[in-house]
Structures are given as C-alpha cells and as structure tokens.
Amino acid sequence: AEMDHVPYWVDWRVMNRASSTVLRANIFGAAVLGCYSVPLFYRLGQGALPLAMTDALIGGAVMRGRRTARFVIETCMPFGLQRYADGFSLTLRTRLLHARTRREMLAAPGWDAARNGVPMAQAYTAAMSAFLSAFWLQGLRRIGVRLSAAEAEAVMQLWRYSSHLMGVHPE
C-alpha cells in the first residue's frame, strides 16, 4: 500500500523534465556520476562500510558500478518511477536488498552497532539521493553544463521520489 501511494507533490511532467535533463547531459552526466557524485558518497566512511564489509565495494566494484548505473538509468527514464516501470522495480528491489543486508550486518560478528550505528541507515540512503541529485547538478555546472532552475528542480524532485520509494522518511 505504501508503494501504491504517490505523494501529492509528485508531478509526472516535472519528473519527465528530469528525464530530459539527464538524457541531455549524456556523457557529461555519466562522467560526473562516476567520477564525482558517487565517489564523494563513498567517502562518507560509515555509509560505505557495509559495502566494504560485504565485498560489494572492493571485490565487487565493477558489478556494483554496473548495478548503480542501471539503477540510475532506469530511474531517470521517462515515467521510470511509475508503478510498473523498470526504475520503480529496481528501486524496490534495492530497498529490499538494503533491508536484507541491514539485517545480516546487524547479526554479523564484525559489525559493532554501538560504534557504527545501523548499517545502511536512512541518513545514508537520503545522502545517496543528495549525491545523485544536488552533487550531480553541481558537478555538471562545474564542468560548464548549463542547467535551468526548472531542470535542477526537476532532478531534485525525481530523486526525492526515489528516496520516498526507498523508504526514507520525509523529515
């Protein structure tokens, strides 16, 4: 039922403007994603710790990169986050994967909850959304890609809705 509820602020025209913006960014957008926004997220330390402990970041870096790229591409396709679209399905699959990994990490002998907190906590999920939106926009602007306020707002809304689907509390 939670997944079927589309918040009042979701505007599919705006979301499709985000899709157009991402597609227009083309190779520059991909470069900023792979060389700026995602690596900055991994520098958060505690946010990347579960990835390192499950070998998803070190031994599985190539596969992790491909999965992240596919997630971003499908999310950013026109209507990609509508109920039966691939982006929607991948988002929910990622949410379930995070929940399973969180449960396993909390039970793992190497995870110190008192020191490290909850693995893959909402704060880090929300932070990843910020790196895929605000930092991505910042990176594009730094290399000279011009973006309108409406395009930037659209990208922010797209990732806000993605965060909603990932289970991030609105506050």
Residue pairs with C-beta under 8 A, 6 or more apart in sequence:
3 83
3 92
3 165
4 83
7 161
7 164
9 157
9 160
10 157
10 161
11 157
12 79
12 82
14 153
14 154
14 157
15 79
15 81
15 154
15 157
15 158
15 161
16 78
16 79
17 150
17 151
17 154
18 76
18 151
18 154
18 155
18 157
18 158
19 76
19 77
19 78
19 79
19 80
19 158
20 78
20 151
21 147
21 151
21 154
21 155
22 29
22 76
22 155
23 76
25 32
25 140
25 145
28 140
28 143
28 145
29 136
29 140
29 145
30 69
31 143
32 136
32 139
32 140
32 143
33 69
33 72
33 132
33 136
34 65
34 69
36 135
36 136
36 139
37 131
37 132
37 135
37 136
37 139
38 68
38 131
38 132
40 131
40 135
41 47
41 48
41 127
41 128
41 131
41 135
42 48
42 51
42 57
44 124
44 127
46 116
46 117
46 124
47 124
47 127
47 128
48 57
49 116
49 119
50 56
50 101
50 102
50 105
50 119
50 120
51 57
51 64
52 58
53 105
53 108
53 110
53 111
54 101
54 105
56 63
56 64
57 64
70 90
71 87
71 90
71 91
71 94
72 132
74 80
74 85
74 86
74 87
74 90
75 81
75 87
75 90
75 91
75 158
75 159
75 162
76 87
76 158
77 85
77 86
77 87
79 85
80 86
80 87
80 88
81 87
81 88
81 91
81 158
81 161
81 162
81 165
82 88
87 162
88 165
91 162
91 165
91 166
92 165
94 166
95 165
95 166
95 167
98 120
98 125
98 166
101 119
101 120
102 118
102 119
102 120
105 111
105 119
105 120
106 113
106 118
106 119
111 119
122 167
122 168
122 169
125 163
125 166
125 167
125 168
126 163
126 168
129 159
129 160
129 162
129 163
129 166
129 168
130 159
132 159
132 162
133 155
133 156
133 158
133 159
133 160
134 156
136 155
137 147
137 152
137 155
137 156
140 147
141 147
164 170
